[in-house]
Amino acid sequence: MTEYTNKSTSIMTSERASVPGIIKRTICDMRKRTKREKMRGSVTIEASMGIPLFLFAAVCMIWLLEVQSIRISILSAAQNAAKKAAEETAVLPVLNTIGLKSDIVSLIGEDRIDRSIIRGGTSGITCWKSHVSPSTGELSVAVDYKIQLPLPLFNSPSAELEEEFVISAWRGYRNQSGNGEDTGIVYVTENESVYHEDYGCSYLQLSIRYVPAAELDAMRNESGGRYHACDKCVFGTAMTGVYVTQSGGKYHNSLTCSGLKRTIHAVEKSEVGGIGGCSRCSD
């Protein structure tokens, strides 16, 4: 009887002793499963965040390559078109910005531009800031356009770019026989508001540009002012293309308009009376 009781006690003690072990193992298993689930969950979150970021980085890289390709294409085409424009200004001292843009588009290809990231395609390219400097005879070319940014935001944001360079225009041979001494000759216009010591002063030699009338609202002269219709040659609406100058505030329908011409007189400096000298070319 005693032996049986001892066996039963030992069995019960063994079972009681194994219960904490079972609980401990169960808790450890639960912790391991929880840890594995957390690891799987973190991997899933990282994957859901990493893949879109990778795709966005790839899109940005492709976009940067396209931007560089567009800039090289526009700059190359503008340089070739500027050479033709420089030859034309030697015959007629007017820079045709409409023809300049047309040559740029033709050299690049209209389909290539319309399929590119240039906002507005061919209509998004403007050249109206280009001009010829009467004093230096240099052709300054400025091509403005906007490119679409790869951001899924409202109104499709864009960035403004400008390709600008200077090319020498043909202005004939200059007289190199002068000895650099003051000859005492100055130049005045009909209104004789100031006298000029340099015949090539921009106030005397106007930089005339032929620009699209549709872009007049966005254009500003060198003083930041808007262009208004000339009361001598613009009657009603403006033509498709109009003539403007850098320093003037009027746009013209006719190249022969008196507002685009300067009647210049060469006189002795002692004959100019009490008028002052030009702020640009006189000391």
Residue pairs with C-beta under 8 A, 6 or more apart in sequence:
56 150
59 150
60 150
63 117
63 149
63 150
66 116
66 117
67 117
67 147
70 116
70 117
70 118
70 147
71 161
71 163
73 108
73 112
74 104
74 108
74 125
74 143
74 145
74 163
75 143
75 163
75 165
76 107
77 103
77 104
77 107
77 108
78 100
78 104
78 141
78 143
78 163
78 165
79 141
79 165
79 167
80 103
80 107
81 100
81 103
81 104
81 107
82 100
82 139
82 141
82 165
82 167
83 167
84 103
85 95
85 96
85 99
85 100
85 103
85 139
85 141
86 139
86 167
86 168
86 169
86 170
87 170
88 96
88 99
89 95
89 132
89 139
89 169
89 170
90 169
90 170
90 171
90 172
93 132
93 134
93 208
94 208
94 209
94 210
94 243
94 255
95 130
95 131
95 132
95 139
95 207
95 208
95 209
95 210
96 210
97 127
97 128
97 130
97 209
97 210
97 211
97 212
98 210
98 211
98 212
98 241
99 210
100 127
100 130
100 141
101 125
101 126
101 127
104 125
104 127
104 143
105 113
105 122
105 125
110 121
110 122
113 121
113 122
113 125
114 121
114 122
117 147
117 148
118 124
118 125
118 145
118 146
118 147
118 148
119 145
119 146
119 147
119 148
119 156
119 158
120 146
124 145
124 146
125 143
125 144
125 145
126 143
126 144
126 145
126 215
126 218
127 141
127 142
127 143
127 144
128 209
128 211
128 212
128 215
128 218
128 219
129 142
129 144
130 139
130 140
130 141
130 142
130 143
130 209
131 139
131 140
131 207
131 209
131 246
132 138
132 139
132 140
132 169
132 207
132 208
133 139
133 140
133 202
133 207
134 200
134 201
134 202
134 204
134 205
134 206
134 207
135 198
135 200
135 201
135 202
135 205
136 200
137 168
137 169
137 170
137 171
138 166
138 167
138 168
138 169
139 166
139 167
139 168
139 169
140 164
140 165
140 166
141 163
141 164
141 165
141 166
141 167
142 162
142 163
142 164
143 162
143 163
143 164
144 160
144 161
144 162
145 160
145 161
145 162
146 158
146 159
146 160
146 161
147 158
147 159
147 161
148 156
148 157
148 158
149 156
149 157
149 158
149 159
151 157
184 268
184 269
184 270
185 266
185 267
185 268
185 269
186 195
186 196
186 197
186 266
186 267
186 268
186 269
186 272
186 277
186 282
187 195
187 196
187 197
187 198
187 199
187 201
187 204
187 264
187 265
187 266
187 267
188 194
188 195
188 196
188 264
188 265
188 267
188 272
188 275
189 204
189 262
189 263
189 264
189 265
190 263
190 265
192 272
192 275
193 275
194 203
194 275
194 276
194 277
194 278
194 279
194 282
195 267
195 269
195 272
195 275
195 276
195 277
195 278
195 282
196 203
196 204
196 277
196 278
196 281
196 282
197 277
197 278
197 281
197 282
197 283
198 278
198 280
198 281
198 282
199 205
199 264
199 266
201 278
201 280
201 281
202 246
202 247
202 280
203 247
203 278
203 280
203 281
204 262
204 264
205 262
206 245
206 246
206 247
206 248
206 260
206 262
207 245
207 246
207 247
208 243
208 244
208 245
208 255
208 260
209 243
209 244
209 245
209 246
210 241
210 242
210 243
211 219
211 241
211 242
211 243
211 244
211 251
212 240
212 241
213 238
213 239
213 240
213 241
213 242
213 251
216 226
216 227
216 238
216 242
216 251
217 226
219 226
219 227
219 244
220 226
221 227
221 244
221 245
221 246
221 247
221 248
221 249
222 246
222 247
223 247
225 249
226 249
227 244
227 248
227 249
227 250
227 251
228 249
228 250
228 251
229 238
229 250
229 251
230 250
230 251
230 252
230 253
230 257
230 259
232 252
232 257
232 258
232 259
233 252
233 253
233 254
233 257
233 259
234 242
234 251
234 252
234 253
235 253
238 251
238 253
239 253
242 251
242 252
242 253
243 251
243 252
243 253
243 254
243 255
243 257
243 260
244 250
244 251
244 252
245 260
248 259
250 259
252 259
252 260
276 282
277 283
